[in-house]
Amino acid sequence: MKSYYGALTGLRAIAAFMVYLHHYNPGMLLFNNVLLEDICKELHVGVTIFFTLSGFLIATRYLNDATLNFSYVKKYLINRFARVYPLYFILTTCIFGYYLIHDTSSKVFYEYLLNISFLKGFSWQYLGTGIQQSWSLTVEECFYLFALFFFVGLKVGPGSKTATWIATVVALPATGLLLMHLCQFLGLPFFENIQLIVSYTFFGRFTEFLMGIGAAIILKKINTISRLPWFTYAGTIFFALGIYFLFRIKYIYGESFGIHHSLGMIVNNLYLPIFISLSIIGLVREKTLLSALLSSRFFSLLGRSSYAFYLIHMGHVHALFSPYFDENTLTGAVLVFVMLVVLSIILYKFIEEPLNKLIRSRQVSLG
């Protein structure tokens, strides 16, 4: 099965822009529209798209060949490192370099170590330090490590598939709870509570990746598919309904976000990934205007630079534009968004992609 799908690259851009609208909510600020504000509040589900899509793509590329021999594991980990780490390291180092100019205490250096090691994603206390939204990278890195063992487990022997799925669904939440109690006993600032585990760690978000893996397995077994784009339509419609469910849960239970209630967690971690997976299958196999749009050169560029956009769309880099553009106006908000998109493309073209290729090429040359 081929490992590149143009429409899914474009989907990454949509997911990143959804997260941007979640953090910069134009509903009331620009349009004085409560419904639009409620919708944008729940567009954090762009992260759910990222996680489900990651499960699909990693399974597509590695499921059949996964093995635990040293050569394969080394290549796999270096490829994953090259994809995620270089740009993140550079941006994080620049941010903490700026902090050190104003505060040379050991606290800043300690937070820097937690950030560049991705350990901050396990701590409620340090979750928002550095690049605030980068907590999701801790989840992503945990999935990369898990995927190797999971894929091998699916191929071990007769009956291994069912046993591996069941063991995973039982073991991961149990591990999260065990780590919470262990850290509380040792007095460590990690895995402090259930909300952190369920909403911000792999031990609560693993279902999204598993749904993506399931979509990859199903797609491999589908030889023919209806000429009508049922998967695309059904996935998109029921995904939109999921966003509606989230903001209704917010109102019914008086939460600031639907995901803060247990029902909202179920919608986000179980319901939405099912229909994102359907949409993924549809975008790969069905010919629609949506798949054509997302496969276009324009959306392909936006998708390939979406990781850079995700890292800079809020926080210190975003703040660089604040003195020059008034985001309380529609014109200012659009200009800031465009500038962030342009900067993300520049970062992708001149830093992220070259470093990715350099690391991968050195791996090949070193054997």
Sequence and secondary structure as in RCSB ss.txt:
>XXXX:A:sequence
MKSYYGALTGLRAIAAFMVYLHHYNPGMLLFNNVLLEDICKELHVGVTIFFTLSGFLIATRYLNDATLNFSYVKK
YLINRFARVYPLYFILTTCIFGYYLIHDTSSKVFYEYLLNISFLKGFSWQYLGTGIQQSWSLTVEECFYLFALFF
FVGLKVGPGSKTATWIATVVALPATGLLLMHLCQFLGLPFFENIQLIVSYTFFGRFTEFLMGIGAAIILKKINTI
SRLPWFTYAGTIFFALGIYFLFRIKYIYGESFGIHHSLGMIVNNLYLPIFISLSIIGLVREKTLLSALLSSRFFS
LLGRSSYAFYLIHMGHVHALFSPYFDENTLTGAVLVFVMLVVLSIILYKFIEEPLNKLIRSRQVSLG
>XXXX:A:secstr
  S  HHHHHHHHHHHHHHHHHHS HHHHTT  HHHHHHHHTTTHHHHHHHHHHHHHHHHHHTTT   SHHHHHH
HHHHHHHHHHHHHHHHHHHHHHHHHHH  SHHHHHHHHHHHTTGGGG TTTTTSSSGGGHHHHHHHHHHHHHHHH
HHHHTSSTTHHHHHHHHHHHHHHHHHHHHHHHHHHHT SSS SHHHHHHHSHHHHHHHHHHHHHHHHHHHH    
 SS HHHHHHHHHHHHHHHHHHHHHHHHT SSGGGSHHHHHIIIIIHHHHHHHHHHHHHH   HHHHHHTSHHHH
HHHHTHHHHHHHSSSHHHHTTTTT  TTSHHHHHHHHHHHHHHHHHHIIIIIHHHHHHHHHHHHHT 
